Amino acid sequence: GPDLKEFKPRLFLMAAQNQLPVIPIALEYEHYLDGWADADGIWDSFQFVFRKPKTKVVVWVGEPIADTEGIRLRDTVSTTIRENCKRIQKELNRPEDQRLKD
């Protein structure tokens, strides 16, 4: 989602050089604290997650993406994952800026 960090290029450079596709995968949780994405608030996330009887998560697996240029491959995969995280957030009725509202 919005917390997706920039991917380091090494894996993508190696994939492009060896003509291997990358499979994009997106995970989105119903509540942002379920994902443990915020290192500053890991204690809050821990308490939130382990007090709940269940956690809803949506997993999206995309089609393989291949490119002969590693940086372009990284950018395409990153964009694809971000777009699908936003789509999933809408399906979960979770605003992108939920972190600011909670």
N, C-alpha and C positions, 0 to 999 in steps of 0.2 A: 503494500500500500504506500501511503505517503512517506512511511519511514524506511522504505527500501533504500539501502545504501548503494553507492556506485560499485559495480563489480570491478574487481581487479582484472586487468587485461590478460594475464598470463594464460589462463585456461582457454580463453577465446582465441588467442594467437596460436596456441598449440592445436586447437580444434580446426582452425582455418588451414594451418600449414599441413595437417594430416587429412584434410578433407572429411572431417567428422562433423555430423550435425549435432546441435545442442537442443535438448528438449526443455522448453520453458515450463516451469511449474510455479503456480501461484497458490499461496495459502492465505486465507483471510478468516479471522475469528469474528464471532458475533460481537464481542466486546474487545476493544483494543488492548485491555490489560491481559487478556488471555494469551496474547502472543509473546509476552515477555520481551517486547522490542525495546522498551525504554530502560536502558541500563541504570539511569538515575533513580528509577522507581521500581527496581527489581523486588524489593521487599513488599511494596504495595501489590505488585503483580502476583507474587507468591501467595500472599494472604488471600487475595481475590480468587485465584484459581483453586486453591485447595479448600476453600470454604464452600465451593459450588458442588452440587451433586453431578453435574455434567457440563461439558463445554461444547458448543456448536462450532464446527470448523468446516469451511468449504475448500476443497482442493480442486484446482483446475490444472489439467495436463494438456499442453498444447502440442501442435504438430512440430516435428523436428525442423529446425532452422539451420541452414548451411550457408556459408559465404566463404569466399577466398580471401577476405580481408578481415583480420581479427578484431580490430577496433569497431568496424562497421557491424560485425557479428555481435559483439558485446552490446552495442547501442540498440540493435534491432531486438535482441532478446530482452534487454532491460525495458524497452518501450512496450513490448508485448506483455510482459509481466505486469508492469504498472497499469496498463489499460485494462487488463483482466482483473486486477485487484480492485480498481475503481468500479468496474461492472459488478463484481461480487458484492462490494460494499453497498451498492444501490439495491441489489437483490436482498441483502440482509437488512435493508432500511437503516443502515449505519452511515451517518454523515462522515465525510472525509475528515472534517475538523472536530470529530468527537472528543479527541484528546483535550481540546480547548474548552469544551463544555462540561466535562466531568470534574 
